[in-house]
Amino acid sequence: MSDESTIGTRLRDLMETARVSENELARRADVPQPTIHRILKGTSKSPRISNLEKIAKALGTTTGYLAYGDSTLRPPRAGATLSAMGTLLGPIGSVLSPVGYAIDAISGVQQRSATRVYDYPCLEWSQTGTSDAVAAAASNKKNSMEPSACKAKGIGFWLHVKGDAMSAPPGVSPSLPEGIKVLFDTGLGSAPGKLVLAQLANTPEPTFRKLIEDSGKSYLQPLNPSYPLISLEKNCSILAVAVEAKTLL
C-alpha cells in the first residue's frame, strides 16, 4: 500500500537513515546537488526517471519505492537476485513462453489456452486511429502474423510499444518498454486499472496508457512517472484493451 508522503519526504527519510547530506548524495549518485535540493523541497514534482534511478541506487532502495512510496517495492533482502527477464515477467501473471506473459492483473482475461494457438496481425500505429481503421488493417492478408494463446473477443492485433511512457521504474510491474510487442483486443470492455489504447482528440495516432478514475473523472496514466496524466475527455474513445505482451527475441 502506498503511503501519503511525497517523493521529497521519502528522499529525506532515506537520506537521514543513510546519514548522507545533499552534497554527499549528489557525489554518490552523480546527480547535480540542485536537482536533489529541488526534489527535497517539492519544487520538482516529476523528477526525471534517470535521476530517480541513480538516487535510489545510491541509497540502497528501489526507484519504485522512491517514486511511489509503496513498501512492497522496497529492495529484496540481501542476496536475493532477479534476472532482467525475471523482473519483467515474474510479477505480471501466467507466463506464456520464455518471452511472453498475459496481462491478467490488468485486463482480467480468462480465455487462454495452453494448447491452442491463435494468429493475430501485426499493425502499425498509423493503422489504428479508429475502430474502422483497425478492422480494415487487420483484414489485410499482407500483414505479418504473430501467435498467441489468448482468444480475442473482438479484433486482436499486435503493436510495438513506442517511446518510454509505459516503461515503469525498475522493480515496478507491469512495465512495457519501447519495442515490446503488445496484443490488443477490441472486444474487451474498458474499466479503471486496465491498460488501454485510446484515441484522443486532434491526435494522428492513439495513445497507450493505464485507465484510472479519480473523483469521478477518468484519466490515462503513464507507467513512467516522468510523464503527466491525460484527462480522458468525452470526445475521446477507447479502441482496445491490452491482453498480452512479448519481448523481442
Order of alpha helices (4+ residues) and beta strands (2+ residues): alpha-alpha-alpha-alpha-alpha-alpha-beta-beta-alpha-beta-alpha-beta-beta-beta-beta-beta-beta-beta-beta
